[in-house]
Amino acid sequence: MYGGGNIGRGFIGALFSGSGYDVTFIDVAPAVVDGLRKEGCYPVRIVSDEGNEDILVKNVTAVDGNDTDAASDAIASCDIMATAVGARILKYIVPNIVAGLRKRWAAGSPPLNIIICENVNDANKVVESLIKEQLDEEEKLVFDRTVGLVEASIGRMVPVQTEEMKDGNPLRVCVERYGFLPVDKAAFKGGIPPVKDMVPYEPFDFFVKRKLFIHNMGHATTAYLGYLKGYRFIYEAIDDSEIRIITQNAMLESARALSKHYGTDLGSIQLHITDLLGRFSNSVLRDTCERVGADPARKLGPADRLIGSSIMAMEEGVTPAFIALGAAAGLKRLLDEKGTCQALGEASKALAEISGLPEDNPLSKMVLGYYSEIIEGRTLSQLRRSADRTKTMGLKGII
């Protein structure tokens, strides 16, 4: 398990251990490496408003990622591997991965499947490009035959761990109960290794978009609307009836678009939304609007959760009125973070720059229309009614 952070320990490493594997973490944090080596186990606390459950994850150890020999030996001898280090760190772990692959190939070991648990678009292609930069032409052919780069959709919510959550144990991770791991079935090389609660699915792009355009979009919408109302925590925001209605309607817009685009059952996606709304209200997670809404420039990008889901909706004939309202709230937060004055001209410039949408695009008009209402001081109730009217008019009314 490359990465001993919140997702590595709080989700993937625990699944590996629960599936009967001995788990070796590779990390560079001395406290994590030394602690896992010394204890050989660590606690995961499943938290909810109904009470907590403590699970002890056993049969674990760790190696220092700065020790190339030890890290590459672990990769060379493993049955399955995963990464959860963060998109910006991927390039730094590639040399160890390449060294481990070369040892595997020299030993004639079976194919290796690497589950990529990174929050980046086309994560498998990103990792493949980084690895192949360090391989010669012959090695690239061997890589294509023997290494499966398997994208995963991480749905479990694992907030930043406070000292209170650690409860006296620096290795403890608090997580929500949801623990399914959808992965790209078509990407495996050789057989699919048995992993508890891993869900191989094809075409996997549906799960990628469902996570981004429903879970992440709904989460961001909750955070940005919560920001408007001055809420600190996500659970406080989603418990506000107006925020909940707007967020739910935004998620349903994405659901209809996804159902049409992929030919999937709308009812199952609606059930997923109901589950997510309940999970957002988990007060014990204490996830903040600040964290969930962080980096609004990225989240308003052309293929990301707010603009990307809106574009898909419009392509499928769905008016993304409520998603656009969430985007407008995100746009206000973006200008606040940049220290830019809240004015329509500044908002229009920023939206065009980060989303790539021309000013006369119907989606731009929707977002900027809601933004104008926000800075005019309209209440969430008034904003929700405005979105209802937009929904009734449809795209023709905007154009």
Contacts in CASP RR format, 6 or more apart in sequence:
PFRMAT RR
TARGET T0000
AUTHOR 0000-0000-0000
METHOD contacts of the structure
MODEL  1
MYGGGNIGRGFIGALFSGSGYDVTFIDVAPAVVDGLRKEGCYPVRIVSDE
GNEDILVKNVTAVDGNDTDAASDAIASCDIMATAVGARILKYIVPNIVAG
LRKRWAAGSPPLNIIICENVNDANKVVESLIKEQLDEEEKLVFDRTVGLV
EASIGRMVPVQTEEMKDGNPLRVCVERYGFLPVDKAAFKGGIPPVKDMVP
YEPFDFFVKRKLFIHNMGHATTAYLGYLKGYRFIYEAIDDSEIRIITQNA
MLESARALSKHYGTDLGSIQLHITDLLGRFSNSVLRDTCERVGADPARKL
GPADRLIGSSIMAMEEGVTPAFIALGAAAGLKRLLDEKGTCQALGEASKA
LAEISGLPEDNPLSKMVLGYYSEIIEGRTLSQLRRSADRTKTMGLKGII
1 8 0 8 1.000
1 12 0 8 1.000
1 13 0 8 1.000
1 16 0 8 1.000
1 23 0 8 1.000
1 24 0 8 1.000
1 25 0 8 1.000
1 26 0 8 1.000
1 81 0 8 1.000
1 82 0 8 1.000
1 84 0 8 1.000
2 25 0 8 1.000
2 26 0 8 1.000
2 81 0 8 1.000
2 82 0 8 1.000
2 83 0 8 1.000
2 84 0 8 1.000
2 85 0 8 1.000
2 93 0 8 1.000
2 96 0 8 1.000
2 97 0 8 1.000
3 25 0 8 1.000
3 26 0 8 1.000
3 27 0 8 1.000
3 83 0 8 1.000
3 84 0 8 1.000
3 85 0 8 1.000
4 25 0 8 1.000
4 26 0 8 1.000
4 27 0 8 1.000
4 29 0 8 1.000
4 32 0 8 1.000
4 62 0 8 1.000
4 84 0 8 1.000
5 27 0 8 1.000
5 29 0 8 1.000
5 32 0 8 1.000
5 84 0 8 1.000
5 173 0 8 1.000
6 158 0 8 1.000
6 159 0 8 1.000
6 160 0 8 1.000
6 161 0 8 1.000
6 173 0 8 1.000
6 175 0 8 1.000
7 84 0 8 1.000
7 117 0 8 1.000
7 154 0 8 1.000
7 156 0 8 1.000
7 158 0 8 1.000
8 25 0 8 1.000
8 82 0 8 1.000
8 84 0 8 1.000
8 117 0 8 1.000
9 25 0 8 1.000
9 32 0 8 1.000
9 42 0 8 1.000
9 44 0 8 1.000
9 57 0 8 1.000
9 171 0 8 1.000
9 173 0 8 1.000
10 44 0 8 1.000
10 156 0 8 1.000
10 158 0 8 1.000
10 173 0 8 1.000
10 175 0 8 1.000
11 84 0 8 1.000
11 117 0 8 1.000
11 154 0 8 1.000
11 156 0 8 1.000
11 158 0 8 1.000
11 175 0 8 1.000
11 179 0 8 1.000
11 181 0 8 1.000
12 82 0 8 1.000
12 84 0 8 1.000
12 115 0 8 1.000
12 117 0 8 1.000
12 181 0 8 1.000
13 23 0 8 1.000
13 25 0 8 1.000
13 57 0 8 1.000
13 60 0 8 1.000
13 82 0 8 1.000
14 44 0 8 1.000
14 55 0 8 1.000
14 57 0 8 1.000
15 179 0 8 1.000
15 181 0 8 1.000
15 195 0 8 1.000
15 196 0 8 1.000
15 197 0 8 1.000
15 198 0 8 1.000
16 23 0 8 1.000
16 80 0 8 1.000
16 82 0 8 1.000
16 195 0 8 1.000
17 23 0 8 1.000
17 57 0 8 1.000
17 58 0 8 1.000
17 59 0 8 1.000
17 60 0 8 1.000
18 57 0 8 1.000
18 196 0 8 1.000
19 194 0 8 1.000
19 195 0 8 1.000
19 196 0 8 1.000
20 59 0 8 1.000
21 59 0 8 1.000
21 79 0 8 1.000
21 80 0 8 1.000
22 59 0 8 1.000
22 60 0 8 1.000
22 61 0 8 1.000
23 57 0 8 1.000
23 59 0 8 1.000
23 60 0 8 1.000
23 61 0 8 1.000
24 60 0 8 1.000
24 61 0 8 1.000
24 62 0 8 1.000
24 63 0 8 1.000
24 74 0 8 1.000
24 78 0 8 1.000
25 32 0 8 1.000
25 33 0 8 1.000
25 36 0 8 1.000
25 60 0 8 1.000
25 61 0 8 1.000
25 62 0 8 1.000
25 63 0 8 1.000
26 62 0 8 1.000
26 63 0 8 1.000
26 64 0 8 1.000
26 65 0 8 1.000
26 71 0 8 1.000
26 74 0 8 1.000
26 75 0 8 1.000
26 93 0 8 1.000
26 96 0 8 1.000
27 33 0 8 1.000
27 62 0 8 1.000
27 64 0 8 1.000
27 65 0 8 1.000
28 64 0 8 1.000
28 65 0 8 1.000
28 66 0 8 1.000
30 64 0 8 1.000
31 170 0 8 1.000
32 62 0 8 1.000
32 171 0 8 1.000
33 62 0 8 1.000
33 63 0 8 1.000
33 64 0 8 1.000
33 65 0 8 1.000
34 62 0 8 1.000
35 42 0 8 1.000
35 62 0 8 1.000
35 170 0 8 1.000
35 171 0 8 1.000
36 42 0 8 1.000
36 60 0 8 1.000
36 61 0 8 1.000
36 62 0 8 1.000
36 171 0 8 1.000
37 61 0 8 1.000
37 62 0 8 1.000
39 171 0 8 1.000
40 58 0 8 1.000
40 59 0 8 1.000
40 60 0 8 1.000
40 61 0 8 1.000
41 56 0 8 1.000
41 57 0 8 1.000
41 58 0 8 1.000
41 59 0 8 1.000
41 60 0 8 1.000
42 56 0 8 1.000
42 57 0 8 1.000
42 60 0 8 1.000
42 169 0 8 1.000
42 171 0 8 1.000
42 172 0 8 1.000
42 173 0 8 1.000
43 54 0 8 1.000
43 55 0 8 1.000
43 56 0 8 1.000
43 57 0 8 1.000
43 169 0 8 1.000
43 171 0 8 1.000
43 172 0 8 1.000
43 173 0 8 1.000
44 54 0 8 1.000
44 55 0 8 1.000
44 56 0 8 1.000
44 57 0 8 1.000
44 172 0 8 1.000
44 173 0 8 1.000
44 174 0 8 1.000
44 175 0 8 1.000
45 52 0 8 1.000
45 53 0 8 1.000
45 54 0 8 1.000
45 55 0 8 1.000
45 165 0 8 1.000
45 167 0 8 1.000
45 172 0 8 1.000
45 173 0 8 1.000
45 174 0 8 1.000
45 175 0 8 1.000
46 52 0 8 1.000
46 53 0 8 1.000
46 54 0 8 1.000
46 55 0 8 1.000
46 174 0 8 1.000
46 175 0 8 1.000
46 176 0 8 1.000
46 177 0 8 1.000
47 165 0 8 1.000
47 174 0 8 1.000
47 175 0 8 1.000
47 176 0 8 1.000
47 282 0 8 1.000
47 284 0 8 1.000
47 285 0 8 1.000
48 176 0 8 1.000
48 177 0 8 1.000
48 282 0 8 1.000
48 284 0 8 1.000
49 281 0 8 1.000
49 282 0 8 1.000
49 283 0 8 1.000
49 284 0 8 1.000
51 284 0 8 1.000
52 284 0 8 1.000
53 177 0 8 1.000
63 70 0 8 1.000
63 71 0 8 1.000
63 73 0 8 1.000
63 74 0 8 1.000
64 70 0 8 1.000
64 71 0 8 1.000
65 71 0 8 1.000
65 93 0 8 1.000
65 96 0 8 1.000
68 95 0 8 1.000
68 96 0 8 1.000
68 99 0 8 1.000
71 96 0 8 1.000
71 99 0 8 1.000
71 100 0 8 1.000
72 96 0 8 1.000
72 99 0 8 1.000
72 100 0 8 1.000
72 102 0 8 1.000
72 103 0 8 1.000
73 100 0 8 1.000
73 103 0 8 1.000
75 81 0 8 1.000
75 96 0 8 1.000
75 97 0 8 1.000
75 99 0 8 1.000
75 100 0 8 1.000
75 101 0 8 1.000
75 103 0 8 1.000
75 104 0 8 1.000
75 112 0 8 1.000
76 100 0 8 1.000
76 101 0 8 1.000
76 103 0 8 1.000
76 104 0 8 1.000
76 107 0 8 1.000
76 109 0 8 1.000
77 109 0 8 1.000
78 112 0 8 1.000
79 193 0 8 1.000
80 112 0 8 1.000
80 113 0 8 1.000
80 115 0 8 1.000
80 193 0 8 1.000
80 195 0 8 1.000
81 112 0 8 1.000
81 113 0 8 1.000
81 114 0 8 1.000
81 115 0 8 1.000
82 114 0 8 1.000
82 115 0 8 1.000
82 116 0 8 1.000
82 117 0 8 1.000
82 152 0 8 1.000
83 90 0 8 1.000
83 93 0 8 1.000
83 114 0 8 1.000
83 115 0 8 1.000
83 116 0 8 1.000
83 117 0 8 1.000
83 118 0 8 1.000
83 127 0 8 1.000
84 117 0 8 1.000
84 118 0 8 1.000
84 154 0 8 1.000
85 92 0 8 1.000
85 93 0 8 1.000
85 118 0 8 1.000
86 118 0 8 1.000
86 119 0 8 1.000
86 120 0 8 1.000
87 118 0 8 1.000
87 119 0 8 1.000
87 120 0 8 1.000
87 123 0 8 1.000
87 126 0 8 1.000
90 118 0 8 1.000
90 120 0 8 1.000
90 126 0 8 1.000
90 127 0 8 1.000
90 130 0 8 1.000
91 130 0 8 1.000
94 127 0 8 1.000
94 130 0 8 1.000
94 131 0 8 1.000
94 133 0 8 1.000
94 134 0 8 1.000
95 134 0 8 1.000
97 114 0 8 1.000
97 131 0 8 1.000
98 131 0 8 1.000
98 134 0 8 1.000
98 135 0 8 1.000
101 112 0 8 1.000
101 131 0 8 1.000
101 143 0 8 1.000
101 147 0 8 1.000
102 139 0 8 1.000
104 112 0 8 1.000
104 146 0 8 1.000
105 139 0 8 1.000
105 142 0 8 1.000
105 146 0 8 1.000
110 146 0 8 1.000
110 190 0 8 1.000
111 145 0 8 1.000
111 146 0 8 1.000
111 147 0 8 1.000
111 148 0 8 1.000
111 189 0 8 1.000
111 190 0 8 1.000
112 146 0 8 1.000
112 147 0 8 1.000
112 148 0 8 1.000
112 189 0 8 1.000
113 147 0 8 1.000
113 148 0 8 1.000
113 150 0 8 1.000
113 187 0 8 1.000
113 188 0 8 1.000
113 189 0 8 1.000
113 190 0 8 1.000
113 192 0 8 1.000
113 193 0 8 1.000
114 127 0 8 1.000
114 147 0 8 1.000
114 148 0 8 1.000
114 149 0 8 1.000
114 150 0 8 1.000
115 150 0 8 1.000
115 152 0 8 1.000
115 181 0 8 1.000
115 183 0 8 1.000
116 123 0 8 1.000
116 124 0 8 1.000
116 127 0 8 1.000
116 149 0 8 1.000
116 150 0 8 1.000
116 151 0 8 1.000
116 152 0 8 1.000
117 152 0 8 1.000
117 154 0 8 1.000
118 126 0 8 1.000
118 127 0 8 1.000
119 154 0 8 1.000
120 126 0 8 1.000
121 303 0 8 1.000
123 151 0 8 1.000
124 149 0 8 1.000
124 150 0 8 1.000
124 151 0 8 1.000
124 184 0 8 1.000
124 187 0 8 1.000
127 149 0 8 1.000
128 149 0 8 1.000
131 143 0 8 1.000
131 147 0 8 1.000
132 140 0 8 1.000
132 143 0 8 1.000
135 143 0 8 1.000
145 189 0 8 1.000
146 189 0 8 1.000
147 189 0 8 1.000
148 187 0 8 1.000
148 188 0 8 1.000
148 189 0 8 1.000
149 187 0 8 1.000
150 183 0 8 1.000
150 184 0 8 1.000
150 187 0 8 1.000
150 188 0 8 1.000
151 183 0 8 1.000
151 184 0 8 1.000
151 187 0 8 1.000
151 204 0 8 1.000
151 208 0 8 1.000
152 181 0 8 1.000
152 182 0 8 1.000
152 183 0 8 1.000
152 184 0 8 1.000
153 181 0 8 1.000
153 182 0 8 1.000
153 183 0 8 1.000
153 204 0 8 1.000
153 207 0 8 1.000
153 208 0 8 1.000
153 210 0 8 1.000
153 211 0 8 1.000
154 181 0 8 1.000
154 211 0 8 1.000
155 178 0 8 1.000
155 179 0 8 1.000
155 180 0 8 1.000
155 211 0 8 1.000
155 215 0 8 1.000
156 175 0 8 1.000
156 176 0 8 1.000
156 178 0 8 1.000
156 179 0 8 1.000
157 175 0 8 1.000
157 176 0 8 1.000
157 178 0 8 1.000
157 279 0 8 1.000
157 282 0 8 1.000
157 285 0 8 1.000
157 287 0 8 1.000
158 173 0 8 1.000
158 174 0 8 1.000
158 175 0 8 1.000
158 176 0 8 1.000
159 165 0 8 1.000
159 174 0 8 1.000
159 285 0 8 1.000
159 286 0 8 1.000
159 287 0 8 1.000
159 288 0 8 1.000
159 291 0 8 1.000
160 291 0 8 1.000
161 172 0 8 1.000
161 173 0 8 1.000
161 174 0 8 1.000
162 286 0 8 1.000
165 172 0 8 1.000
165 173 0 8 1.000
165 174 0 8 1.000
165 286 0 8 1.000
166 172 0 8 1.000
174 284 0 8 1.000
174 285 0 8 1.000
176 279 0 8 1.000
176 282 0 8 1.000
176 285 0 8 1.000
178 275 0 8 1.000
178 279 0 8 1.000
179 197 0 8 1.000
180 197 0 8 1.000
180 199 0 8 1.000
181 195 0 8 1.000
181 197 0 8 1.000
181 198 0 8 1.000
181 199 0 8 1.000
182 199 0 8 1.000
182 201 0 8 1.000
182 204 0 8 1.000
182 207 0 8 1.000
183 198 0 8 1.000
183 199 0 8 1.000
183 200 0 8 1.000
183 201 0 8 1.000
183 204 0 8 1.000
184 200 0 8 1.000
184 201 0 8 1.000
184 202 0 8 1.000
184 204 0 8 1.000
185 192 0 8 1.000
185 200 0 8 1.000
185 201 0 8 1.000
185 202 0 8 1.000
185 204 0 8 1.000
186 202 0 8 1.000
186 203 0 8 1.000
186 204 0 8 1.000
187 204 0 8 1.000
188 200 0 8 1.000
192 200 0 8 1.000
201 207 0 8 1.000
203 262 0 8 1.000
205 262 0 8 1.000
206 258 0 8 1.000
206 262 0 8 1.000
206 264 0 8 1.000
209 258 0 8 1.000
209 261 0 8 1.000
209 262 0 8 1.000
209 312 0 8 1.000
210 258 0 8 1.000
210 269 0 8 1.000
210 272 0 8 1.000
212 304 0 8 1.000
212 305 0 8 1.000
212 309 0 8 1.000
213 254 0 8 1.000
213 257 0 8 1.000
213 258 0 8 1.000
213 305 0 8 1.000
213 308 0 8 1.000
213 309 0 8 1.000
213 312 0 8 1.000
214 251 0 8 1.000
214 254 0 8 1.000
214 255 0 8 1.000
214 258 0 8 1.000
214 269 0 8 1.000
214 272 0 8 1.000
214 273 0 8 1.000
214 276 0 8 1.000
214 309 0 8 1.000
215 276 0 8 1.000
216 299 0 8 1.000
216 305 0 8 1.000
217 250 0 8 1.000
217 251 0 8 1.000
217 254 0 8 1.000
217 305 0 8 1.000
217 306 0 8 1.000
217 309 0 8 1.000
217 323 0 8 1.000
218 247 0 8 1.000
218 250 0 8 1.000
218 251 0 8 1.000
218 276 0 8 1.000
218 280 0 8 1.000
218 305 0 8 1.000
219 234 0 8 1.000
219 280 0 8 1.000
219 292 0 8 1.000
220 292 0 8 1.000
220 293 0 8 1.000
220 299 0 8 1.000
220 305 0 8 1.000
220 306 0 8 1.000
220 326 0 8 1.000
220 330 0 8 1.000
221 246 0 8 1.000
221 247 0 8 1.000
221 250 0 8 1.000
221 306 0 8 1.000
221 322 0 8 1.000
221 323 0 8 1.000
221 325 0 8 1.000
221 326 0 8 1.000
221 329 0 8 1.000
222 234 0 8 1.000
222 237 0 8 1.000
222 238 0 8 1.000
222 243 0 8 1.000
222 247 0 8 1.000
222 280 0 8 1.000
222 289 0 8 1.000
222 292 0 8 1.000
223 234 0 8 1.000
223 237 0 8 1.000
223 289 0 8 1.000
223 290 0 8 1.000
223 292 0 8 1.000
223 293 0 8 1.000
224 289 0 8 1.000
224 293 0 8 1.000
224 296 0 8 1.000
224 326 0 8 1.000
224 329 0 8 1.000
224 330 0 8 1.000
224 332 0 8 1.000
224 333 0 8 1.000
225 237 0 8 1.000
225 240 0 8 1.000
225 242 0 8 1.000
225 243 0 8 1.000
225 246 0 8 1.000
225 247 0 8 1.000
225 326 0 8 1.000
225 329 0 8 1.000
225 380 0 8 1.000
226 236 0 8 1.000
226 237 0 8 1.000
226 240 0 8 1.000
226 243 0 8 1.000
226 289 0 8 1.000
226 329 0 8 1.000
227 289 0 8 1.000
227 293 0 8 1.000
227 329 0 8 1.000
227 330 0 8 1.000
227 332 0 8 1.000
227 333 0 8 1.000
228 329 0 8 1.000
228 332 0 8 1.000
228 374 0 8 1.000
228 380 0 8 1.000
229 237 0 8 1.000
229 240 0 8 1.000
229 243 0 8 1.000
229 380 0 8 1.000
230 289 0 8 1.000
231 237 0 8 1.000
231 240 0 8 1.000
231 289 0 8 1.000
232 288 0 8 1.000
232 289 0 8 1.000
232 290 0 8 1.000
233 283 0 8 1.000
233 286 0 8 1.000
233 287 0 8 1.000
233 288 0 8 1.000
233 289 0 8 1.000
234 280 0 8 1.000
234 285 0 8 1.000
234 287 0 8 1.000
234 288 0 8 1.000
234 289 0 8 1.000
234 292 0 8 1.000
235 280 0 8 1.000
235 281 0 8 1.000
235 282 0 8 1.000
235 283 0 8 1.000
235 285 0 8 1.000
235 286 0 8 1.000
235 287 0 8 1.000
237 243 0 8 1.000
237 289 0 8 1.000
238 244 0 8 1.000
238 247 0 8 1.000
238 277 0 8 1.000
238 278 0 8 1.000
238 280 0 8 1.000
238 281 0 8 1.000
239 281 0 8 1.000
240 380 0 8 1.000
242 379 0 8 1.000
242 380 0 8 1.000
242 381 0 8 1.000
242 384 0 8 1.000
243 380 0 8 1.000
244 277 0 8 1.000
245 384 0 8 1.000
246 322 0 8 1.000
246 325 0 8 1.000
246 326 0 8 1.000
246 380 0 8 1.000
246 383 0 8 1.000
246 384 0 8 1.000
246 387 0 8 1.000
247 277 0 8 1.000
247 280 0 8 1.000
247 322 0 8 1.000
248 273 0 8 1.000
248 277 0 8 1.000
249 321 0 8 1.000
249 322 0 8 1.000
249 387 0 8 1.000
249 391 0 8 1.000
250 320 0 8 1.000
250 322 0 8 1.000
250 323 0 8 1.000
250 325 0 8 1.000
250 326 0 8 1.000
251 273 0 8 1.000
251 276 0 8 1.000
251 277 0 8 1.000
252 270 0 8 1.000
252 273 0 8 1.000
253 309 0 8 1.000
253 313 0 8 1.000
253 318 0 8 1.000
253 319 0 8 1.000
253 320 0 8 1.000
253 321 0 8 1.000
253 322 0 8 1.000
253 323 0 8 1.000
254 309 0 8 1.000
254 312 0 8 1.000
254 313 0 8 1.000
254 320 0 8 1.000
254 323 0 8 1.000
255 266 0 8 1.000
255 269 0 8 1.000
255 270 0 8 1.000
255 273 0 8 1.000
256 266 0 8 1.000
256 313 0 8 1.000
256 316 0 8 1.000
256 318 0 8 1.000
257 309 0 8 1.000
257 312 0 8 1.000
257 313 0 8 1.000
257 315 0 8 1.000
257 316 0 8 1.000
257 317 0 8 1.000
257 318 0 8 1.000
257 320 0 8 1.000
258 264 0 8 1.000
258 269 0 8 1.000
258 312 0 8 1.000
259 265 0 8 1.000
259 266 0 8 1.000
259 267 0 8 1.000
259 269 0 8 1.000
260 316 0 8 1.000
260 317 0 8 1.000
260 318 0 8 1.000
261 312 0 8 1.000
261 315 0 8 1.000
261 316 0 8 1.000
293 299 0 8 1.000
293 330 0 8 1.000
293 333 0 8 1.000
296 330 0 8 1.000
296 331 0 8 1.000
296 333 0 8 1.000
296 334 0 8 1.000
296 337 0 8 1.000
297 334 0 8 1.000
297 354 0 8 1.000
298 304 0 8 1.000
299 305 0 8 1.000
299 306 0 8 1.000
299 330 0 8 1.000
300 306 0 8 1.000
300 307 0 8 1.000
300 327 0 8 1.000
300 330 0 8 1.000
300 331 0 8 1.000
300 334 0 8 1.000
300 351 0 8 1.000
300 354 0 8 1.000
300 355 0 8 1.000
301 307 0 8 1.000
301 308 0 8 1.000
301 354 0 8 1.000
301 355 0 8 1.000
301 356 0 8 1.000
302 308 0 8 1.000
302 311 0 8 1.000
302 355 0 8 1.000
302 356 0 8 1.000
302 357 0 8 1.000
306 323 0 8 1.000
306 326 0 8 1.000
306 327 0 8 1.000
306 330 0 8 1.000
307 327 0 8 1.000
307 355 0 8 1.000
307 357 0 8 1.000
307 363 0 8 1.000
309 320 0 8 1.000
309 323 0 8 1.000
310 320 0 8 1.000
310 323 0 8 1.000
310 324 0 8 1.000
310 327 0 8 1.000
310 363 0 8 1.000
311 363 0 8 1.000
313 319 0 8 1.000
313 320 0 8 1.000
313 323 0 8 1.000
314 320 0 8 1.000
314 362 0 8 1.000
314 363 0 8 1.000
314 395 0 8 1.000
317 395 0 8 1.000
319 390 0 8 1.000
319 391 0 8 1.000
319 393 0 8 1.000
319 394 0 8 1.000
319 395 0 8 1.000
319 398 0 8 1.000
320 363 0 8 1.000
320 366 0 8 1.000
321 366 0 8 1.000
321 387 0 8 1.000
321 388 0 8 1.000
321 390 0 8 1.000
321 391 0 8 1.000
321 394 0 8 1.000
322 387 0 8 1.000
322 391 0 8 1.000
324 363 0 8 1.000
324 366 0 8 1.000
324 367 0 8 1.000
324 370 0 8 1.000
324 387 0 8 1.000
324 390 0 8 1.000
325 370 0 8 1.000
325 383 0 8 1.000
325 384 0 8 1.000
325 386 0 8 1.000
325 387 0 8 1.000
326 370 0 8 1.000
327 367 0 8 1.000
327 370 0 8 1.000
328 367 0 8 1.000
328 368 0 8 1.000
328 369 0 8 1.000
328 370 0 8 1.000
328 371 0 8 1.000
328 373 0 8 1.000
328 374 0 8 1.000
329 370 0 8 1.000
329 374 0 8 1.000
331 347 0 8 1.000
331 350 0 8 1.000
331 351 0 8 1.000
331 367 0 8 1.000
331 371 0 8 1.000
332 342 0 8 1.000
332 347 0 8 1.000
332 371 0 8 1.000
332 374 0 8 1.000
332 375 0 8 1.000
334 350 0 8 1.000
334 354 0 8 1.000
335 341 0 8 1.000
335 342 0 8 1.000
335 346 0 8 1.000
335 347 0 8 1.000
335 350 0 8 1.000
336 342 0 8 1.000
338 350 0 8 1.000
340 346 0 8 1.000
340 350 0 8 1.000
342 375 0 8 1.000
343 375 0 8 1.000
344 368 0 8 1.000
344 371 0 8 1.000
344 372 0 8 1.000
344 375 0 8 1.000
347 368 0 8 1.000
347 371 0 8 1.000
348 359 0 8 1.000
348 364 0 8 1.000
348 368 0 8 1.000
351 357 0 8 1.000
351 364 0 8 1.000
351 367 0 8 1.000
351 368 0 8 1.000
352 358 0 8 1.000
352 359 0 8 1.000
352 364 0 8 1.000
355 364 0 8 1.000
357 363 0 8 1.000
357 364 0 8 1.000
358 364 0 8 1.000
362 395 0 8 1.000
362 398 0 8 1.000
362 399 0 8 1.000
365 398 0 8 1.000
366 390 0 8 1.000
366 398 0 8 1.000
370 383 0 8 1.000
370 386 0 8 1.000
370 387 0 8 1.000
373 382 0 8 1.000
373 383 0 8 1.000
373 386 0 8 1.000
374 383 0 8 1.000
378 386 0 8 1.000
390 398 0 8 1.000
END
